[in-house]
Amino acid sequence: MILIERSKFALLVRSHMKASNMLLVLQHVCRERRISLSMTQEEVCQLIRLDPDFVEKYKRRGKLCPVEDQDGKQYYNVLDFINLKDMQESKRIFYQTMEQAVPDTAITIDRE
């Protein structure tokens, strides 16, 4: 169990809701205007602070598929990078919270 102050939790929930609403609006606008959310690997890595070596590992595994333009420049679906970043962050957050966690305690009840 993780304990967090009520005010900090409320701020966290508000930030999450704001980000979720912004994402919904952005997805709707892109869908309605038939806009593809694509960027180069360098642009996305810089924008969301994703390690290029981490990205290369997943490219070799076939998890990221670029689309080339007429000039041969490669573009990627931004959502693929966001999912990759989420995967990377979820591991980091898990290990970080485990390091600071209070160990679970079990209570044994003797039944006579």
Order of alpha helices (4+ residues) and beta strands (2+ residues): alpha-beta-alpha-alpha-beta-beta-alpha
